[in-house]
Amino acid sequence: MDLIGEKLIGKELRAIQHKAKYDTAIVFEDGGITAWTEVKVNISFGDDPVIVKDVVWSDEWCTIFFNEGNIRISRLPTALNPECFIYGSTGQPALMIVDRGED
């Protein structure tokens, strides 16, 4: 399993904050992802919490699957940013996992 998958599976989605075209924060119960690439959201909100079930990687996307949909984060860098996205943990502030779109 990948590092981000290990941190996210079983966690609850708490918020999605979109600031600009390539500036999105995806907040989970104990951490979050800041993305500077394209983000596609396909989630149905109901009575139950939105929980991460799986994280799947391809050359172009990181797809986070929930019990009610998914979020896809592009792994293709935009502009001059070398990072596509960063995962940060509230329980381990020194932990940062960076994806640069490279295998």
C-alpha positions in Angstrom: 0.0 0.0 0.0 1.2 3.5 -0.7 1.9 6.1 2.1 -1.0 8.3 1.3 -3.4 5.4 1.1 -2.1 4.2 4.5 -2.9 7.6 6.0 -6.3 8.0 4.3 -8.2 4.7 4.2 -10.9 4.6 6.9 -10.7 8.4 7.5 -13.7 10.8 7.2 -13.8 13.6 4.6 -14.5 16.8 6.5 -14.2 19.6 4.0 -13.3 20.6 0.5 -12.0 24.2 0.0 -11.5 25.6 -3.4 -9.6 28.9 -3.5 -8.5 29.2 -7.2 -8.3 27.2 -10.3 -5.3 25.2 -9.1 -5.5 25.6 -5.3 -7.7 23.1 -3.5 -7.6 21.8 0.1 -9.2 18.4 0.9 -9.6 18.1 4.6 -9.9 14.7 6.5 -10.4 14.0 10.2 -6.7 14.0 10.9 -4.9 15.7 8.0 -5.4 17.1 4.6 -4.2 17.4 1.0 -3.3 20.7 -0.7 -3.5 20.3 -4.5 -2.1 22.7 -7.1 -3.4 20.7 -10.0 -6.9 19.9 -11.5 -9.2 18.3 -8.9 -12.5 16.5 -9.9 -15.1 15.9 -7.2 -17.9 13.3 -7.6 -19.5 12.7 -4.2 -23.1 12.2 -3.0 -23.7 13.6 0.4 -26.2 11.7 2.6 -26.8 11.0 6.2 -23.7 8.8 6.6 -20.1 10.2 6.9 -18.0 10.2 3.7 -15.3 7.6 4.4 -12.2 6.8 2.3 -12.4 3.2 1.1 -9.4 3.1 -1.3 -6.7 5.2 -3.0 -5.7 4.2 -6.6 -2.8 5.7 -8.6 -2.2 6.0 -12.3 0.3 8.1 -14.2 -2.2 10.9 -14.5 -4.5 10.7 -11.5 -4.6 9.9 -7.8 -8.2 8.8 -7.2 -9.6 8.7 -3.6 -12.6 6.4 -3.4 -15.3 7.0 -0.8 -18.4 5.1 0.2 -20.3 7.7 -1.8 -18.1 8.7 -4.8 -14.6 9.8 -5.5 -12.1 12.7 -5.8 -9.5 12.7 -8.5 -6.4 14.8 -8.2 -4.3 15.3 -11.3 -0.6 14.2 -11.1 0.3 16.5 -14.0 2.1 19.6 -12.7 0.7 23.0 -13.6 2.7 26.1 -14.3 6.0 26.2 -12.5 4.9 24.3 -9.4 7.1 21.2 -9.1 4.6 19.6 -6.6 1.2 18.3 -7.7 -0.1 17.9 -4.1 1.1 17.5 -0.5 -0.5 15.5 2.3 0.0 16.8 5.8 -1.0 15.1 9.1 -2.3 17.0 12.1 -1.2 14.2 14.4 2.3 14.2 13.0 3.1 17.8 12.0 6.6 16.9 10.7 5.1 14.4 8.3 4.6 15.7 4.7 4.1 13.4 1.7 4.8 15.2 -1.6 3.6 14.0 -5.0 5.4 15.4 -8.0 3.7 13.3 -10.6 6.7 11.0 -11.0 6.7 7.3 -10.4 
